[in-house]
Amino acid sequence: RRELPHPWRATLPLAFPGSDGARAKIPKIVHFIFGLRHDGQPTFSFVNFAAVCSALAVLRPEKVMMHVGREPVGFLWELVKPHVELAHARI
């Protein structure tokens, strides 16, 4: 019996055609968005911490971008901060 391929399975490594016709790899960059609401100081929760740590451990990205309206605060943020690159968003 032959097994059919899963419809959402992609062939790795993912690539897209470049402008010169060559195949270019999609960069391994993880993006998070945080602190866009206007209600008080944005505290970095355990769920936020777990999401970033999971991405770092499982995906092993080249870079993690944290797009923020206001920089998070808290002990867990201080643990994650050295591992992410901040990009300030205009809100």
N, C-alpha and C positions, 0 to 999 in steps of 0.2 A: 504494500500500500504506500503510495507516494504522498508526502506531506506538502500542503500548499504553503507558500510563504505568507507570513503575517502582513496584512496590508499597511501597517504603520512602521514596519521594520525598514531601516535605511541601511544602505551599504556604507561601511566606514572605510576610510575617512571621508567625511562629507566634503564636497568640493563644488565650486561653481566656476563657470568659464570666466577667465580674466579678459581684460580689454584687448590683450594681444593674442587671444585665442588659446592661451595656455590655461591649464586648470590650476586654480589657486585654492588653498585650504581655507576653510572658515576659521577665523581666530577663536581660540578657546578663552573667551572673556565672559564672565558671569556678571550680570547687572542686577542690582537691587535698588529700589526706590524707597526712601524713608523721609519722614518729617515734613510732609507737605501741608499738614493741617495747621491751623492758626491757634489751636487751643492749648496753651501752656508749653512747657519744655518737653521735647520728645524723648522719653525714656526708652532706652534699648532693652526690650524684654527678653526673657529666656527663649521665647519662640523665635524672635529675631536672631538671637545668638545661635540657636540650634540650626536655623536655616543657613546662615553663613558658614558655620563649621561643617555642616553636611556637604555643602557645595564644595568647600575646600578639600574635604576628605574623599568624596566620591568622584567628583568631576575633575579634580586636579587641574584647575584652570591656570593659564599663564598670568591672568590678572583678574581681580574682583573689583568692579566699579560700584561704589555706593553713591547714588545720585540723591542728594539731600537738599531739602528746602532750608532746614536748620540742622546743625550737627547734633546727633544724638548725645545723650548723657547717660552716665551710670557705669557701674563696675564692669558689667558684661561688655559694654561698648569699649572700654579701655583695653579689654583683652583682645577684642577683634580688630581694633583700629590699626595696629601695625600691619595687618594682613590685607587691608583694602585700600583702594585709591579713592579719595573723595572727589566728587564732581558736584559743585554747588549749582542747584537749579533755581531759576528765578520764579518766585511765586507771587 
